[in-house]
């Protein structure tokens, strides 16, 4: 199969950043696209590690899933899963987390529920900038609601990743079963019309296989 002998690490789903034992900061990600990508890669023979935030999805056949909740846990799990030929950051990682998480449920009457937030680690940028052991191909996702392509192109450069997949999440893409995407590479772009997420995953998996066919297994 086209990806035999390749190790690929994929992140998927949301992260969950606790405020206290019953409240958290998160987002609407279902994990569907990341899980579909992991399945498409495994179907082509890749050794896939899926680092997943909380979802209701079953792990795809032939995929090793590592369950995490927070962004910090996700970064640690990704680094543990390396080395790999490819890293794909599909997860919708929360940008911020509460500076402190209460050990008991916080009372609105006592605190006013004013939260101080701190920035979470940037997983994509961290892996792309690794001085040693960087995957040969680092791919990010840009979920945008406006100026989608322009913002995605800028994000690719800012994060230092090789490719980025831009998708418009102003509709139901984030929690739904369908998506439309544009693969942005330094040498060109591929527009993938709206289709079910398995089809988008297949197209990305084929693009990865084509790219890795040009490079020796590391």
Backbone as a chain_set.jsonl record, in Angstrom:
{"seq": "XXXXXXXXXXXXXXXXXXXXXXXXXXXXXXXXXXXXXXXXXXXXXXXXXXXXXXXXXXXXXXXXXXXXXXXXXXXXXXXXXXXXXXXXXXXXXXXXXXXXXXXXXXXXXXXXXXXXXXXXXXXXXXXXXXXXXXXXXXXXXXXXXXXXXXXXXXXXXXXXXXXXXXXXXXXXXXXXXXXXXXXXXXXXXXXXXXXXXXXXXXXXXXXXXXXXXXXXXX", "coords": {"N": [[0.843, -1.205, 0.0], [0.293, 2.364, -0.369], [1.331, 3.899, 1.74], [2.822, 2.261, 3.328], [5.1, 1.529, 5.923], [5.344, 4.12, 6.797], [5.153, 6.444, 9.439], [2.692, 8.282, 11.028], [1.457, 11.03, 12.778], [-1.516, 12.268, 14.051], [-3.603, 14.888, 15.145], [-6.817, 15.42, 16.688], [-10.222, 16.562, 17.175], [-11.625, 18.587, 19.894], [-9.941, 20.565, 22.46], [-10.219, 20.527, 26.018], [-10.466, 22.762, 28.502], [-10.163, 23.081, 31.846], [-12.179, 24.993, 34.077], [-13.184, 24.643, 36.593], [-14.147, 21.736, 38.556], [-16.539, 21.196, 37.166], [-16.955, 22.905, 35.034], [-15.762, 24.17, 31.858], [-13.585, 25.461, 29.241], [-14.052, 25.253, 25.773], [-14.706, 24.126, 22.396], [-16.634, 23.79, 19.309], [-15.77, 21.56, 17.892], [-16.123, 18.373, 16.398], [-14.423, 16.315, 15.886], [-14.664, 14.78, 13.64], [-13.371, 15.25, 11.109], [-10.604, 14.911, 11.627], [-10.556, 12.24, 12.547], [-11.45, 10.95, 10.241], [-9.312, 11.47, 8.536], [-7.243, 10.091, 9.851], [-8.224, 7.477, 9.511], [-8.167, 7.243, 6.692], [-5.435, 7.372, 6.186], [-4.49, 5.115, 7.574], [-5.769, 3.138, 6.107], [-4.242, 3.144, 3.879], [-1.977, 1.925, 4.67], [-0.351, 3.202, 6.559], [1.307, 3.656, 9.722], [-0.459, 4.832, 12.199], [-0.829, 7.248, 14.704], [-3.27, 8.567, 16.652], [-3.927, 11.38, 18.293], [-6.223, 12.389, 20.443], [-8.634, 14.767, 21.445], [-11.51, 15.107, 23.676], [-14.124, 13.246, 22.319], [-17.093, 11.759, 20.832], [-16.516, 9.669, 19.217], [-15.597, 6.48, 17.829], [-12.399, 4.884, 17.712], [-10.705, 4.717, 14.559], [-10.292, 1.705, 12.576], [-7.25, -0.028, 12.984], [-5.799, 2.08, 13.98], [-3.879, 3.712, 16.444], [-5.09, 5.136, 19.251], [-4.629, 7.927, 21.355], [-5.854, 9.28, 24.194], [-6.586, 12.545, 25.285], [-7.159, 15.551, 27.213], [-6.554, 18.36, 27.654], [-4.813, 21.161, 26.057], [-2.107, 21.241, 26.792], [-1.699, 18.582, 27.543], [-2.134, 17.416, 25.07], [0.009, 18.368, 23.485], [2.161, 17.182, 24.858], [1.585, 14.467, 24.416], [1.804, 14.295, 21.631], [4.539, 14.872, 21.29], [5.601, 12.668, 22.591], [4.814, 10.681, 20.842], [6.417, 11.057, 18.63], [9.476, 9.953, 16.967], [8.223, 10.775, 13.65], [7.133, 10.447, 10.239], [5.265, 12.219, 9.253], [3.343, 14.906, 10.538], [0.125, 15.888, 11.402], [-1.866, 18.476, 12.208], [-4.892, 18.565, 13.084], [-6.683, 18.998, 15.114], [-8.887, 21.157, 16.947], [-7.579, 23.196, 18.828], [-7.916, 24.76, 21.958], [-7.248, 28.182, 22.26], [-6.712, 29.523, 24.609], [-6.454, 29.042, 28.195], [-7.826, 28.798, 31.531], [-6.046, 30.684, 33.962], [-5.902, 29.669, 36.496], [-7.264, 26.702, 37.821], [-10.106, 25.822, 39.544], [-10.23, 23.744, 42.436], [-12.585, 23.07, 43.57], [-16.084, 23.538, 42.81], [-16.591, 26.719, 41.492], [-18.163, 29.528, 42.913], [-20.532, 31.749, 41.658], [-21.487, 33.86, 43.133], [-19.446, 34.272, 44.921], [-17.135, 34.758, 43.396], [-17.791, 36.202, 41.118], [-17.239, 35.167, 38.73], [-15.119, 36.022, 37.09], [-12.629, 35.458, 34.817], [-9.201, 34.861, 34.51], [-7.176, 34.481, 31.77], [-4.67, 32.453, 30.179], [-2.293, 31.949, 27.552], [-2.404, 29.026, 25.57], [-0.038, 26.366, 24.749], [1.346, 26.447, 21.457], [0.779, 24.018, 19.422], [1.167, 23.19, 16.724], [3.068, 25.078, 15.755], [5.154, 24.573, 17.522], [5.931, 21.911, 16.914], [6.625, 22.216, 14.222], [8.865, 23.792, 14.459], [10.799, 22.256, 15.656], [14.133, 21.628, 16.556], [15.448, 19.248, 16.19], [14.528, 16.031, 14.999], [12.239, 16.798, 13.62], [9.228, 16.123, 11.901], [9.185, 15.081, 8.446], [7.179, 16.168, 6.928], [4.993, 18.6, 7.832], [1.786, 19.438, 8.634], [-0.81, 21.763, 8.854], [-4.096, 22.906, 9.956], [-6.435, 25.37, 9.036], [-9.075, 26.794, 10.332], [-11.421, 28.94, 9.454], [-13.631, 31.83, 9.473], [-13.9, 33.969, 7.803], [-12.282, 35.713, 5.068], [-10.84, 33.455, 4.209], [-8.799, 32.047, 2.642], [-6.72, 33.935, 2.51], [-6.1, 34.31, 5.223], [-5.359, 31.728, 5.903], [-3.092, 31.298, 4.28], [-1.339, 33.163, 5.419], [-1.183, 32.074, 7.972], [0.156, 29.655, 7.509], [2.763, 30.501, 6.946], [3.349, 31.856, 9.31], [3.247, 29.85, 11.243], [5.171, 28.104, 10.368], [4.763, 25.685, 9.092], [4.665, 23.06, 6.573], [2.552, 22.484, 4.757], [-0.841, 23.689, 4.622], [-4.257, 23.251, 5.411], [-7.031, 24.881, 4.413], [-10.2, 25.718, 5.647], [-13.597, 26.753, 5.546], [-15.436, 27.599, 8.246], [-17.75, 28.912, 8.788], [-20.275, 27.952, 8.384], [-21.718, 24.809, 8.885], [-19.48, 23.25, 9.12], [-17.717, 22.723, 11.242], [-18.908, 21.061, 13.204], [-20.216, 19.279, 11.64], [-20.831, 16.801, 8.996], [-19.792, 17.228, 6.512], [-17.463, 18.997, 4.39], [-15.55, 21.616, 2.864], [-12.499, 22.33, 1.315], [-9.203, 23.798, 0.959], [-6.079, 22.895, -0.064], [-3.056, 24.229, 0.747], [0.078, 24.752, -0.471], [3.645, 25.442, -0.707], [4.195, 25.445, -3.421], [1.816, 25.628, -4.787], [-1.838, 25.321, -4.964], [-4.665, 23.309, -4.07], [-8.04, 23.044, -4.688], [-10.7, 21.651, -3.0], [-13.875, 20.709, -3.527], [-17.022, 20.989, -1.688], [-17.735, 18.153, 0.181], [-18.342, 14.897, 1.683], [-16.622, 14.32, 4.779], [-14.951, 12.121, 4.73], [-14.248, 11.919, 2.051], [-12.755, 14.285, 1.698], [-10.67, 13.629, 3.41], [-9.57, 11.408, 2.055], [-8.537, 12.672, -0.219], [-6.555, 14.299, 0.908], [-4.909, 12.315, 2.032], [-4.007, 11.026, -0.293], [-2.54, 13.107, -1.456], [-0.506, 13.354, 0.431], [0.696, 10.826, 0.197], [1.651, 11.002, -2.443], [3.529, 13.041, -2.105], [5.36, 11.899, -0.241], [6.293, 9.785, -1.708], [8.306, 10.856, -3.126], [10.4, 11.062, -1.417], [12.897, 9.481, 0.63], [12.219, 6.917, 3.111], [12.453, 7.918, 6.441]], "CA": [[0.0, 0.0, 0.0], [1.08, 3.556, -0.681], [1.968, 4.491, 2.908], [3.5, 1.238, 4.121], [6.362, 1.945, 6.517], [5.295, 5.522, 7.224], [4.529, 6.737, 10.735], [2.011, 9.573, 10.93], [0.767, 11.461, 13.992], [-2.653, 13.146, 13.731], [-4.417, 15.351, 16.274], [-8.218, 15.569, 16.294], [-11.18, 16.926, 18.213], [-11.368, 19.8, 20.655], [-9.371, 20.393, 23.79], [-11.123, 20.898, 27.101], [-9.628, 23.47, 29.468], [-11.03, 23.17, 33.017], [-12.325, 26.156, 34.949], [-13.322, 23.977, 37.892], [-14.494, 20.347, 38.25], [-17.751, 21.013, 36.358], [-16.998, 23.855, 33.921], [-14.544, 24.177, 31.052], [-13.568, 26.179, 27.973], [-13.829, 24.327, 24.672], [-15.241, 24.614, 21.134], [-17.644, 22.931, 18.695], [-15.195, 20.506, 17.065], [-16.638, 17.016, 16.604], [-13.363, 15.347, 15.637], [-14.964, 13.97, 12.453], [-12.383, 15.362, 10.038], [-9.357, 14.29, 12.053], [-10.73, 10.783, 12.577], [-11.517, 10.499, 8.855], [-7.948, 11.508, 8.009], [-6.524, 8.959, 10.437], [-8.712, 6.258, 8.866], [-7.693, 7.214, 5.311], [-4.002, 7.076, 6.217], [-4.333, 3.717, 7.99], [-6.218, 2.301, 4.992], [-3.152, 3.121, 2.901], [-0.858, 1.202, 5.247], [0.461, 3.973, 7.497], [1.262, 3.445, 11.172], [-1.081, 6.096, 12.595], [-1.139, 7.566, 16.095], [-4.299, 9.603, 16.7], [-3.987, 12.046, 19.595], [-7.592, 12.888, 20.361], [-9.372, 15.397, 22.522], [-12.758, 14.398, 23.98], [-15.136, 13.115, 21.276], [-17.962, 10.587, 20.96], [-16.186, 8.805, 18.084], [-14.79, 5.283, 18.027], [-11.158, 4.982, 16.942], [-10.726, 3.977, 13.293], [-9.578, 0.431, 12.562], [-5.826, 0.012, 12.711], [-5.23, 3.343, 14.462], [-3.603, 3.77, 17.883], [-5.604, 6.404, 19.773], [-4.178, 8.413, 22.657], [-6.871, 10.223, 24.652], [-6.141, 13.663, 26.115], [-8.189, 16.575, 27.397], [-6.092, 19.742, 27.532], [-3.796, 21.455, 25.051], [-0.801, 20.84, 27.309], [-1.641, 17.122, 27.432], [-2.04, 17.059, 23.654], [1.38, 18.602, 23.047], [3.014, 16.148, 25.457], [1.306, 13.193, 23.741], [2.384, 14.373, 20.29], [5.993, 14.761, 21.397], [5.89, 11.278, 22.952], [4.563, 9.842, 19.665], [7.485, 11.256, 17.652], [9.56, 10.524, 15.624], [7.24, 10.39, 12.637], [7.349, 11.022, 8.915], [4.297, 13.283, 9.016], [2.482, 15.359, 11.635], [-1.04, 16.623, 10.891], [-2.551, 19.128, 13.328], [-6.289, 18.794, 12.71], [-7.451, 19.334, 16.316], [-9.258, 22.543, 17.238], [-7.004, 23.403, 20.158], [-8.306, 26.023, 22.589], [-6.125, 29.117, 22.285], [-6.443, 29.959, 25.977], [-6.938, 28.243, 29.312], [-7.838, 29.58, 32.76], [-4.753, 30.741, 34.654], [-6.034, 28.76, 37.627], [-8.451, 25.846, 37.785], [-10.557, 25.598, 40.912], [-10.36, 22.355, 42.885], [-14.008, 22.922, 43.873], [-16.921, 24.361, 41.945], [-16.539, 28.126, 41.842], [-19.465, 30.147, 43.114], [-20.686, 33.051, 41.012], [-21.667, 34.865, 44.178], [-18.164, 34.509, 45.592], [-16.056, 35.163, 42.489], [-18.239, 36.985, 39.976], [-16.849, 34.377, 37.563], [-14.145, 36.703, 36.251], [-11.567, 34.505, 34.54], [-7.938, 35.292, 33.923], [-6.764, 33.458, 30.808], [-3.294, 32.429, 29.695], [-2.22, 31.331, 26.234], [-1.999, 27.628, 25.51], [1.07, 26.122, 23.827], [1.01, 26.36, 20.038], [1.288, 22.686, 19.096], [1.643, 23.165, 15.342], [4.3, 25.864, 15.654], [6.192, 23.898, 18.295], [6.431, 20.754, 16.17], [7.258, 22.7, 12.991], [10.139, 24.449, 14.785], [11.705, 21.364, 16.374], [15.485, 21.664, 15.995], [15.835, 17.875, 15.853], [13.389, 15.122, 14.986], [11.047, 17.366, 12.991], [8.685, 15.304, 10.805], [9.522, 15.575, 7.111], [6.029, 16.926, 6.424], [4.164, 19.124, 8.923], [0.57, 19.97, 8.01], [-1.753, 22.389, 9.765], [-5.444, 23.225, 9.49], [-6.873, 26.73, 9.33], [-10.531, 26.889, 10.359], [-11.686, 30.38, 9.429], [-14.996, 32.233, 9.141], [-13.852, 35.031, 6.793], [-10.96, 35.861, 4.43], [-10.322, 32.118, 4.543], [-7.534, 31.709, 1.995], [-5.697, 34.892, 2.907], [-5.698, 34.034, 6.605], [-4.676, 30.436, 5.932], [-1.745, 31.485, 3.726], [-0.535, 33.844, 6.433], [-0.962, 31.152, 9.084], [1.191, 28.687, 7.136], [4.057, 31.143, 7.109], [3.54, 32.197, 10.72], [3.456, 28.632, 12.03], [6.333, 27.389, 9.881], [4.422, 24.349, 8.607], [4.911, 22.871, 5.146], [1.259, 22.624, 4.103], [-1.967, 23.997, 5.499], [-5.564, 22.996, 4.821], [-7.958, 25.956, 4.778], [-11.626, 25.414, 5.497], [-14.538, 27.774, 5.998], [-16.292, 27.028, 9.297], [-18.85, 29.825, 9.103], [-21.508, 27.17, 8.349], [-21.799, 23.677, 9.803], [-18.321, 22.381, 8.908], [-16.997, 22.361, 12.464], [-19.529, 19.924, 13.87], [-20.997, 18.508, 10.688], [-20.265, 15.635, 8.324], [-19.264, 17.645, 5.224], [-16.456, 20.043, 4.457], [-14.877, 22.032, 1.64], [-11.17, 22.697, 1.779], [-8.147, 24.127, 0.005], [-4.739, 22.525, 0.377], [-2.12, 25.288, 0.383], [1.471, 24.332, -0.44], [4.498, 26.506, -1.249], [4.245, 25.399, -4.887], [0.501, 25.665, -5.409], [-3.011, 25.075, -4.134], [-5.698, 22.407, -4.587], [-9.36, 23.317, -4.143], [-11.518, 20.451, -2.884], [-15.262, 21.145, -3.322], [-17.746, 20.434, -0.544], [-17.97, 16.708, 0.107], [-18.285, 14.348, 3.03], [-15.278, 14.467, 5.32], [-14.142, 10.982, 4.3], [-13.71, 12.258, 0.735], [-11.684, 15.264, 1.928], [-9.567, 12.875, 4.004], [-8.947, 10.622, 0.999], [-7.757, 13.563, -1.077], [-5.347, 14.683, 1.643], [-4.053, 11.13, 2.145], [-3.366, 10.815, -1.595], [-1.531, 14.155, -1.628], [0.621, 12.991, 1.298], [1.373, 9.679, -0.415], [2.395, 11.513, -3.598], [4.704, 13.808, -1.616], [6.327, 11.015, 0.394], [6.873, 8.928, -2.738], [9.478, 11.563, -3.655], [11.432, 11.155, -0.377], [13.174, 8.189, 1.279], [11.703, 6.735, 4.464], [13.441, 8.338, 7.435]], "C": [[0.879, 1.257, 0.0], [1.816, 4.14, 0.522], [2.575, 3.445, 3.844], [4.831, 1.781, 4.648], [6.401, 3.375, 6.99], [4.594, 5.653, 8.576], [3.969, 8.151, 10.684], [1.263, 9.848, 12.228], [-0.288, 12.497, 13.606], [-3.287, 13.603, 15.042], [-5.841, 15.598, 15.792], [-9.056, 16.002, 17.489], [-10.852, 18.24, 18.884], [-10.407, 19.52, 21.805], [-10.357, 20.956, 24.797], [-10.269, 21.481, 28.223], [-10.445, 23.771, 30.731], [-10.989, 24.528, 33.722], [-12.411, 25.689, 36.398], [-13.788, 22.554, 37.579], [-15.722, 20.153, 37.349], [-17.833, 21.942, 35.15], [-15.691, 23.807, 33.145], [-14.715, 25.11, 29.859], [-13.289, 25.166, 26.869], [-14.384, 24.943, 23.397], [-16.137, 23.542, 20.517], [-17.074, 21.78, 17.867], [-15.754, 19.135, 17.428], [-15.544, 15.96, 16.518], [-13.544, 14.571, 14.344], [-13.87, 14.037, 11.39], [-11.06, 14.701, 10.415], [-9.432, 12.773, 12.075], [-10.79, 10.223, 11.156], [-10.131, 10.488, 8.215], [-7.127, 10.349, 8.555], [-6.932, 7.649, 9.765], [-8.18, 6.137, 7.441], [-6.212, 6.867, 5.243], [-3.757, 5.617, 6.58], [-4.736, 2.771, 6.86], [-5.162, 2.195, 3.901], [-1.869, 2.529, 3.488], [-0.018, 1.947, 6.246], [0.275, 3.472, 8.925], [0.8, 4.766, 11.77], [-1.292, 6.152, 14.099], [-2.097, 8.746, 16.087], [-4.368, 10.151, 18.116], [-5.29, 12.838, 19.62], [-8.039, 13.588, 21.632], [-10.696, 14.671, 22.709], [-13.742, 14.422, 22.806], [-16.001, 11.903, 21.581], [-17.636, 9.532, 19.909], [-15.38, 7.581, 18.521], [-13.504, 5.421, 17.22], [-11.256, 4.198, 15.641], [-9.937, 2.671, 13.401], [-8.104, 0.649, 12.243], [-5.12, 1.26, 13.188], [-5.032, 3.264, 15.974], [-4.056, 5.126, 18.406], [-5.038, 6.684, 21.158], [-5.161, 9.49, 23.088], [-6.263, 11.278, 25.569], [-7.324, 14.598, 26.315], [-7.669, 17.968, 27.069], [-5.063, 19.906, 26.419], [-2.414, 21.023, 25.517], [-0.633, 19.324, 27.233], [-1.483, 16.697, 25.976], [-0.625, 17.258, 23.134], [2.306, 17.517, 23.588], [2.825, 14.809, 24.748], [1.886, 13.177, 22.334], [3.893, 14.187, 20.358], [6.411, 13.339, 21.77], [5.758, 10.361, 21.736], [5.629, 10.0, 18.579], [8.645, 10.307, 17.953], [8.484, 9.994, 14.684], [7.624, 11.025, 11.32], [6.487, 12.255, 8.693], [3.592, 13.614, 10.327], [1.372, 16.202, 11.032], [-1.836, 17.163, 12.074], [-3.966, 19.501, 12.902], [-7.1, 19.309, 13.902], [-7.732, 20.834, 16.411], [-8.829, 22.833, 18.677], [-7.46, 24.747, 20.711], [-7.087, 26.939, 22.678], [-5.733, 29.525, 23.692], [-6.98, 28.951, 26.98], [-6.99, 29.144, 30.542], [-6.473, 29.544, 33.444], [-4.747, 29.826, 35.864], [-7.322, 27.975, 37.475], [-8.849, 25.52, 39.213], [-10.675, 24.124, 41.245], [-11.8, 22.036, 43.267], [-14.796, 23.829, 42.942], [-16.907, 25.8, 42.427], [-17.948, 28.701, 41.942], [-19.503, 31.511, 42.449], [-20.804, 34.152, 42.046], [-20.34, 35.234, 44.82], [-17.115, 35.122, 44.662], [-16.484, 36.143, 41.414], [-17.898, 36.317, 38.661], [-15.997, 35.171, 36.574], [-12.952, 35.78, 36.063], [-10.341, 35.216, 33.982], [-7.441, 34.165, 33.026], [-5.283, 33.589, 30.472], [-3.277, 31.659, 28.373], [-1.752, 29.886, 26.335], [-0.775, 27.472, 24.606], [0.557, 25.977, 22.401], [1.614, 25.053, 19.52], [1.874, 22.643, 17.691], [2.98, 23.887, 15.212], [5.453, 25.185, 16.387], [6.783, 22.732, 17.519], [7.145, 21.196, 14.903], [8.648, 23.274, 13.249], [11.124, 23.54, 15.514], [13.099, 21.382, 15.744], [15.997, 20.288, 15.589], [14.585, 17.007, 15.879], [12.122, 15.715, 14.414], [10.54, 16.407, 11.923], [9.009, 15.926, 9.447], [8.414, 16.442, 6.525], [5.147, 17.298, 7.605], [2.996, 19.875, 8.292], [-0.344, 20.55, 9.079], [-3.129, 22.527, 9.132], [-5.763, 24.656, 9.909], [-8.384, 26.783, 9.206], [-10.891, 28.368, 10.508], [-13.143, 30.656, 9.072], [-15.037, 33.351, 8.104], [-12.415, 35.154, 6.269], [-10.178, 34.559, 4.56], [-8.95, 31.858, 3.937], [-6.417, 32.652, 2.427], [-5.185, 34.598, 4.316], [-4.944, 32.707, 6.707], [-3.255, 30.55, 5.375], [-0.825, 32.157, 4.734], [-0.217, 32.916, 7.601], [0.125, 30.144, 8.738], [2.579, 29.266, 7.346], [4.363, 31.419, 8.583], [3.88, 30.971, 11.559], [4.696, 27.851, 11.589], [6.038, 25.986, 9.402], [4.59, 24.281, 7.092], [3.64, 23.09, 4.33], [0.238, 23.101, 5.132], [-3.258, 23.75, 4.728], [-6.518, 24.068, 5.335], [-9.382, 25.464, 4.633], [-12.48, 26.467, 6.182], [-15.487, 27.131, 7.006], [-17.41, 27.98, 9.696], [-20.198, 29.123, 9.053], [-21.471, 26.048, 9.367], [-20.567, 22.77, 9.731], [-17.714, 21.887, 10.219], [-17.612, 21.153, 13.16], [-20.251, 18.982, 12.94], [-20.232, 17.37, 10.043], [-19.646, 15.978, 6.979], [-18.314, 18.825, 5.39], [-16.065, 20.419, 3.032], [-13.537, 22.595, 2.072], [-10.274, 23.084, 0.624], [-6.816, 23.741, 0.622], [-3.763, 23.561, -0.162], [-0.694, 24.79, 0.612], [2.343, 25.477, -0.97], [4.465, 26.577, -2.768], [2.878, 25.389, -5.554], [-0.618, 25.33, -4.447], [-3.966, 24.121, -4.853], [-7.011, 22.729, -3.906], [-10.198, 22.041, -4.16], [-12.952, 20.875, -2.578], [-15.915, 20.425, -2.145], [-18.085, 18.968, -0.795], [-17.995, 16.174, 1.523], [-16.827, 14.311, 3.479], [-14.372, 13.285, 4.985], [-13.514, 11.259, 2.939], [-12.581, 13.277, 0.864], [-10.452, 14.551, 2.479], [-8.828, 12.054, 2.958], [-8.058, 11.492, 0.108], [-6.473, 14.007, -0.388], [-4.385, 13.505, 1.754], [-3.322, 10.852, 0.835], [-2.282, 11.857, -1.846], [-0.288, 13.859, -0.783], [1.407, 11.833, 0.694], [2.195, 10.11, -1.623], [3.665, 12.226, -3.152], [5.759, 12.867, -1.036], [6.961, 10.04, -0.595], [8.142, 9.553, -3.32], [10.637, 11.583, -2.663], [11.672, 9.775, 0.218], [12.536, 8.136, 2.652], [12.788, 7.097, 5.457], [13.457, 7.378, 8.617]], "O": [[2.063, 1.2, 0.332], [2.831, 4.814, 0.345], [2.811, 3.722, 5.019], [5.59, 2.411, 3.912], [7.413, 3.806, 7.54], [3.557, 5.032, 8.808], [4.675, 9.099, 10.341], [0.522, 8.995, 12.717], [0.01, 13.476, 12.922], [-3.487, 12.796, 15.949], [-6.056, 15.945, 14.631], [-8.665, 15.836, 18.645], [-9.91, 18.929, 18.492], [-10.097, 18.363, 22.09], [-11.222, 21.763, 24.456], [-9.45, 20.781, 28.819], [-11.329, 24.628, 30.696], [-9.929, 25.118, 33.93], [-11.795, 26.262, 37.297], [-13.82, 22.191, 36.403], [-15.925, 19.06, 36.821], [-18.719, 21.767, 34.313], [-14.645, 23.453, 33.689], [-15.829, 25.499, 29.509], [-12.403, 24.322, 27.003], [-14.523, 26.164, 23.318], [-16.374, 22.502, 21.132], [-17.837, 21.085, 17.196], [-15.847, 18.778, 18.602], [-15.709, 14.844, 17.012], [-12.674, 13.781, 13.977], [-13.481, 13.011, 10.832], [-10.463, 14.003, 9.596], [-8.488, 12.093, 11.672], [-10.249, 9.15, 10.888], [-9.815, 9.589, 7.436], [-6.398, 9.696, 7.808], [-6.081, 6.805, 9.482], [-7.784, 5.05, 7.02], [-5.782, 6.148, 4.341], [-2.917, 4.955, 5.971], [-4.117, 1.724, 6.675], [-5.185, 1.266, 3.094], [-0.803, 2.619, 2.879], [0.955, 1.388, 6.753], [-0.774, 2.936, 9.283], [1.577, 5.718, 11.844], [-1.855, 5.235, 14.697], [-1.765, 9.811, 15.566], [-4.817, 9.463, 19.032], [-5.439, 13.831, 18.909], [-7.854, 13.084, 22.74], [-10.984, 13.72, 21.983], [-14.144, 15.493, 22.352], [-15.69, 11.114, 22.474], [-18.407, 8.59, 19.728], [-14.588, 7.644, 19.461], [-13.519, 6.021, 16.145], [-11.838, 3.114, 15.624], [-9.026, 2.553, 14.221], [-7.758, 1.416, 11.345], [-3.96, 1.484, 12.843], [-5.914, 2.803, 16.697], [-3.479, 6.154, 18.05], [-4.976, 5.802, 22.015], [-5.29, 10.512, 22.413], [-5.527, 10.96, 26.503], [-8.36, 14.455, 25.667], [-8.286, 18.685, 26.281], [-4.516, 18.929, 25.907], [-1.631, 20.496, 24.727], [0.445, 18.833, 26.899], [-0.78, 15.73, 25.681], [-0.108, 16.403, 22.414], [3.143, 16.992, 22.853], [3.798, 14.095, 24.504], [2.406, 12.153, 21.892], [4.462, 13.43, 19.572], [7.452, 12.858, 21.322], [6.494, 9.383, 21.609], [5.729, 9.15, 17.693], [8.791, 9.886, 19.101], [7.918, 8.921, 14.893], [8.351, 12.018, 11.284], [6.904, 13.211, 8.04], [3.284, 12.727, 11.123], [1.63, 17.115, 10.248], [-2.409, 16.396, 12.847], [-4.21, 20.608, 12.422], [-8.107, 19.99, 13.709], [-6.915, 21.662, 16.007], [-9.623, 22.726, 19.612], [-7.399, 25.76, 20.015], [-6.019, 26.517, 23.122], [-4.571, 29.836, 23.954], [-7.836, 28.125, 26.665], [-6.279, 30.148, 30.6], [-5.825, 28.499, 33.496], [-3.709, 29.27, 36.222], [-8.345, 28.513, 37.053], [-8.047, 25.011, 39.995], [-11.164, 23.338, 40.433], [-12.195, 20.87, 43.288], [-14.251, 24.766, 42.359], [-17.17, 26.083, 43.596], [-18.817, 28.381, 41.13], [-18.61, 32.333, 42.653], [-20.282, 35.251, 41.857], [-20.136, 36.381, 45.217], [-16.292, 35.923, 45.105], [-15.645, 36.845, 40.85], [-18.227, 36.835, 37.594], [-16.136, 35.011, 35.361], [-12.33, 35.362, 37.04], [-10.444, 36.062, 33.094], [-7.302, 33.026, 33.472], [-4.72, 34.684, 30.48], [-4.145, 30.824, 28.117], [-0.828, 29.565, 27.083], [-0.5, 28.347, 23.785], [-0.532, 25.449, 22.17], [2.805, 24.986, 19.218], [2.967, 22.113, 17.493], [3.919, 23.354, 14.621], [6.594, 25.219, 15.925], [8.003, 22.576, 17.469], [8.168, 20.615, 14.54], [9.508, 23.25, 12.369], [12.179, 24.002, 15.949], [13.237, 21.177, 14.538], [16.881, 20.178, 14.74], [13.686, 17.228, 16.691], [11.032, 15.208, 14.679], [11.329, 15.919, 11.114], [9.096, 17.148, 9.319], [8.676, 17.339, 5.725], [4.617, 16.428, 8.296], [3.186, 20.817, 7.523], [-0.619, 19.902, 10.089], [-3.307, 22.297, 7.935], [-5.403, 25.09, 11.003], [-8.918, 26.813, 8.097], [-10.686, 28.963, 11.565], [-13.808, 29.828, 8.45], [-16.107, 33.653, 7.574], [-11.462, 34.753, 6.937], [-9.015, 34.553, 4.964], [-8.025, 31.482, 4.657], [-5.294, 32.215, 2.68], [-3.981, 34.635, 4.567], [-4.008, 32.575, 7.496], [-2.322, 29.97, 5.93], [0.333, 31.767, 4.885], [0.88, 32.961, 8.157], [0.941, 29.808, 9.597], [3.467, 28.591, 7.867], [5.492, 31.237, 9.039], [4.702, 31.043, 12.473], [5.214, 27.03, 12.346], [6.95, 25.164, 9.308], [4.648, 25.308, 6.416], [3.657, 23.803, 3.327], [0.423, 22.942, 6.338], [-3.332, 24.014, 3.528], [-6.782, 24.156, 6.534], [-9.738, 24.864, 3.619], [-12.135, 26.995, 7.24], [-16.25, 26.228, 6.662], [-17.956, 27.883, 10.795], [-21.172, 29.626, 9.612], [-21.229, 26.276, 10.552], [-20.602, 21.644, 10.226], [-17.246, 20.751, 10.294], [-16.878, 20.3, 13.66], [-20.836, 17.993, 13.384], [-19.135, 17.014, 10.474], [-19.031, 15.114, 6.353], [-18.354, 19.548, 6.386], [-16.233, 19.626, 2.106], [-13.452, 23.27, 3.098], [-10.537, 22.75, -0.532], [-6.468, 24.208, 1.706], [-3.653, 23.752, -1.373], [-0.309, 24.452, 1.732], [1.828, 26.389, -1.617], [4.68, 27.643, -3.346], [2.784, 25.165, -6.761], [-0.383, 25.085, -3.263], [-4.062, 24.125, -6.08], [-7.097, 22.694, -2.678], [-10.384, 21.427, -5.21], [-13.225, 21.354, -1.477], [-15.429, 19.397, -1.673], [-18.639, 18.6, -1.831], [-17.704, 16.907, 2.468], [-15.914, 14.275, 2.655], [-13.151, 13.434, 4.958], [-12.37, 10.875, 2.697], [-11.553, 13.141, 0.201], [-9.328, 14.834, 2.067], [-7.598, 12.004, 2.964], [-6.958, 11.087, -0.27], [-5.42, 14.084, -1.022], [-3.177, 13.676, 1.589], [-2.148, 10.483, 0.848], [-1.225, 11.535, -2.387], [0.839, 14.083, -1.223], [2.637, 11.853, 0.68], [3.316, 9.636, -1.81], [4.734, 12.045, -3.735], [6.945, 13.032, -1.32], [8.051, 9.526, -0.345], [8.956, 8.861, -3.932], [11.727, 12.051, -2.991], [10.74, 8.975, 0.303], [12.332, 9.169, 3.29], [13.922, 6.635, 5.333], [14.228, 7.569, 9.557]]}, "num_chains": 1, "name": "protein.A"}
